[in-house]
């Protein structure tokens, strides 16, 4: 009977799904705000669906740099010393810190607009080494078209950004090129830390017909300060990320960052299952939602046209 039982047990084992091995995934972000937090949730949910369950066979560690690049570097060094199975840096500054800290541990970055410009990889299709990830390069031309549709008289776009964030510097170059095609002028106002955001927004009053906030973590972490200036000055404010619309921007055409996180999580699972990050092409996030805020528009002296409302994925009253 014993050989029969052994054979039965072996057959049963083969028919059961393989149990995911115990792993550690270390996640870090330059700052916490709704878009980056949503990306982190998306990564975790995909890991869970793939059989990596937190508290069972998954240790999911998260550290925020609280907007401080020096802290980001410290976290990166700490993670490198801890030797997790994969490190997931969210945002360009965190990704740069992590990539500088390790050449051996697999790195899957996300929410990075320009991986080449940030020198995270040398080739998007064949990144090589221990690094791959997901780009969230914004459709800047479409953003400008949306701003002109909502504010037809706009001639000058105020760009509110952190001049020390590589992501935002890359986007500024794209914005200037797209603005020239659209017959628009760009004026810049920089804030290098969250405490400077309101003042930087105020510096655009009288110089710009609308404010455009890119996927800049410093500005978005203190967005309420910029929104207060926009409302007070009746200066329409637009953002590149849709999670910021509920916080007071008029509209955004961009990625759902929970979906960005899920797309990133799929890459992480591939690495956990044995693929070499350097052999996985860097992907550009898929999907684009239009979210508008009627109340914010009214506070900034703007009426949203029906052409925009009718195609919006979400309308905040």
N, C-alpha and C positions, 0 to 999 in steps of 0.2 A: 504493500500500500504506500510505503514511504516514497518510492520513485514517482508514483502517480501524483502524490501530493506536491512533490517538488516541481514536477512539470506543470501542474496546475498553477502553483504559485508564480512560476516564471512567466507563464502565459498571462496571468492577471497583471503582473508587474509591467509587462510590455504594453498592455492595453491602457494603463493609467497614464495621465499626462505627467511629463517630467517635472519634478519639483524644482523651482528656481533656487539656485545656490544662495547662501547668505552673502549679501553684498552691502557695501557702504557707498552712498552717493552723497557727495558734499556739494552744496549749492551756496553761492554767494552773489550778492547784488550790491551795487554801489550805494543804493539807497532804497528805502521801501516806499512805494507808491502804488496805486491800484493796478496800473498796467504791468509792472514788474511782478507784483504779488500774484496777479492772474496767471502770468507765465509760469511761475513756480508751482502753482496749483495744477496747471496742465501737465507739467512734467511728472509730478507725483501721481496724478490720476492714471496716466499711461503706464507708469511702472506698476501700479496696483493691478491694473487690468492684465498686465503681462505676467502676473504671479509673484511680483516682488511686493510684499505687504509689510508696511511699517510696523515695527514691534514684533514681527515674526521672523522674516528672513531679510528684511531691509532696514538698515540704519540710514535715515534721511536727515542729514545735518544742514542747517542753514545759518549763515552769518551775514549781517548787513554791515557795510562800511560806514553807514550813517553820513554819506556824502563826502567822506574824507579819503582822498587817494592814498595817503600814508597808511590809513587803516586798511584799505583794500589790499595794499602790498603785504601788510602784516598777516591778514587773513590768508592770503595766497601762500605765504611761507608756512603758516601753520598747517594748512591743508596738505601741502607738499610733504611736510614731515609726518603727517598722519597716514599718508599713503592709502586713500580711499580707492575704490575700484574705478570711479569716474568723478571728475570735478566738472560742475556745470556753472560757469560764470554767466550771470545775467547783466548785460550792459557792456559797453565798450571799455570803460575804465577797469571794471572788474576782470574782464577777459584779458586785457593787456597785462594786468598784474599777475594773473594765474599763468598765462603763457610764459611770462618771464621767470616764474618761480619753478617750473618743472619741465623737463624734457622727456620724462618717462611715463608719468601718470596720464591716462587718457583724458582729454579735455574736450567737452562739447559745449561751445558757447551759444548764447542766444541773445536776441534783441540787440544785435550789432549791425548798424547800417552799412558800414563799409569795411569788411574784414581785410581787404587788401590795403586800403589806406591806413588802417589801424595796425598794419604789419603783423596780423595774427596768422595769416597764411600767405604763401607766395603764389598760389594757384587755386582758384575756386573749384576746378574739376578734380584736381589731384593735389590736395593740400599737403600730403606727406607728413612725416613726423608723427606726433601724438595728438594732433589738433584737427577738429572739424566743427561744424555747427550750422547755425541758421541765421541768415541775414534778414533784417526787417527794413531794408531800404525803402523809404517812403516814395509813393508816386507823386513827386513834387509838382509836376506839370498839371496833374489832375487837381491837386490842392489849389493851385492858383486859379484854375478855371472855375472851381467851386466858389472861391472868394469873389471873383469878378461877377459870377452869376448872382450872388447874394448882395454884393456891394458894387453895383455897376460903375459907379463914379470913382472907384478906387484907382489911384495912379501910383501910389507909393506904399510899399509893404514894409512894415517894421519887423525886423527879425530879432527876436528875443532869445538869447542863447548864452551858453557858457563857453567862452572862447578857449578854455582849457580842455574841453572835451572833444577828442578827435572826431567822434561821430558828428557833432554839430558843425565842426569846421568843414567836414566833407559835404554835409548837406547845404551849407552856405554856398559852396561853389556850384552845386547843382541848382540851387534856388536862383542864383544870379543868371545862370545860363537860361533857365526856363523863363525867368522874368523878362529877359531881353526879348525872347521870342513873343511873349505876350504883351509887349509894350509897357511893362511896368518897371519901376525903379525900386531898388532895395536899400533900406537904411538899417544899420545894425545898432544894437544896444546889448552890451554884454554884462552878465552877472557871474562871478566866479564862485559864489556860494549862495545858499538859499536866502540868507539875510539881505542880499543885495537885489533880489528879484523885483521887489516892489519899486525900488528906486530906478532900476533899469527900465521897467515898464513906463514909469513916469517920464523918463527921458525921451520917450517916443511921442509923447503928446505934442501935437502941433507940427510934428515932422512926418507922421505917417497917417494914411487913411485907414489902415487896418493893421492889426498885429498878428503875426504868424509865429506860433510856438512849435518848434520841431520836436522830435522824440529826444528831448534833452532832459536828462534825469534831474539836474540841478533846478531847472526852471519848473518842471512838472511837480517836483517835491514841494514847491512853494507857490503853486499856481494861484491859490486864493489871493495872494498879494497882487498879482498881475490883473486878475479878474476885477478886484476892487478898483484899481486905477481905470480899467476899461469901462466899467459901469459909470464911474464918476465923470469920466471925460467923454462919454458916448463914443468910444473908440472901439469898433468891432474887433473881437479877439477870436482867433481860430487856432485849433490845435491839430497836430498830426496824428495823435493817438485818440481813439474813440472813448477810452475810459475817462478822459479828462472832460468830456462834454457834460457829464452829470455834475461836474464840479464848477461849471460856469462858463465854459467856452460856447460859442454859438454853434459850431459844427466841426465835424472831423470826418474825413474819409480815410479809413485806415484799417489796420488789422485788428481782429479780436485777439487780444494777447493771451487769453486762455487757449485759443486755438494754436497760437504761436508756441505756447508751452507744450501742447500736445504733440505738435510736429517735432519739437525738440526732443520730447520724451521718446518718440519712436526711434530717433537716432541713438539715444542713450541705451535703449534696449538692444539695438544691434551691436553696440560695443560690448555690453555686458554678456552677450551671447558669443563673443569671440572675434568680431570683426575689428580690424585695425582702423582707428580713426583716420589715419592718413590716407587710407584707401577709399574713404567715403566722401563724395563730393559735398562741398558746402552748398546748402540749399537756400533759396530765397523763399520766405514765407508766402503761403498761398492764402487767398481770400481777401476781401475788402468790403467793409461795412460803411454805410453812411449813417451817421447819428447826428441829430440836430436837437437844439434846445430852444424852444420858442420863448420861454421866460427869459433866458439869457439874452436872446436877440432883442427883445422888447426893452430890457434894461440898458442895452447899448444903442438904442435908437434905430434898430433894424427890423424890418418886416420880412419874414422868410417867404420867398416866392413859392407858389403852388408847385412849380416845376421841381423844386427841391423837396418839398414835403411829400409829394406823391411817390418819389422813389427812395425815400429814406427807409432804412431797415428799422430804425427806432426813432420815435419822436418823443422828446421829453417836454411835457407841458409846463 
